């Protein structure tokens, strides 16, 4: 198959050939046509052809549960949502969790997402959600690469037996060690939970991804423990700090001291724009903080930052639809990264950077890599972001897994 007139990542017009599910050649269409005379041809007409979207942080076991707890999350805060979830989760079954997760997975596939890291609540002695996600991972693998985080929602230590359940989840097949140090009882317990997380990751050869400093408390500084342990354990590139909202409240002297430490640690950062602008700032009167990490400074300091969905209609966040173009739109606004060159270079936040955090090999427009890509209904990145353009084609290992007709607008005016 030859795809011609592809605007690769909105930066370079090229044609390319796909053979046996892999990218076989890139170049001028006339040359490819001679090289592959039998190939079928699709004209992408200069539309953006990007690497598939990678959502490095979502909770697929929570999707569509916003009305499940008996009590609605009235305050809009993280901590009330955790309490409400704790009350509701006992009633869940594997089948019911999978049914809801499938709806979200299908929605994400329709939005061009092919890589997802899902945090799964393992603070449940029955590990019901984990069992559901392990089955789901196998069932969707031809359409989506699912990475599972053993996430102790109620804490490594704040939940009795939390650390043991994380370890059990890793033995059962979870790919990543999670944690939530800012939710432990004390700062000491928080640091101990990070240490325990690293101990388990080293023991079972897993990646790490902590919910980290998801608060406006400027004294919440677990990110420094994660950076230090990443560095000293030689885990550069293999660990991630999700949220880091408190970084928006740190004083500059501390924040800028940490930038070089983060760099040495090769720490990945995951920012959830809609989720955290909803959850944070809840204890502020005015001025109200916006719950966003220092995306601009982290990026300028060469750190890898991605934007992620986090929730689809759960006790933490009532909306969300899995479309990472929305996260890109919000993320750029909230981060004040709105110059034209910044927007032109922004697709990476929802594609390459997420895939890099997930340590996905075989990703990108390179001969020999799996032919995984999406086509957006736009011919330049600024228009794609401005219009939150739809994904109209998603190809995985050379196979078309989703095609969408762009909406047609019928009008009655004559001008
Ligand atoms: Fe989360």
Boltz pocket constraint, residues with backbone or C-beta under 6 A from the ligand:
constraints:
  - pocket:
      binder: B
      contacts: [[A, 57], [A, 58], [A, 59], [A, 119], [A, 211], [A, 310]]
      max_distance: 6.0
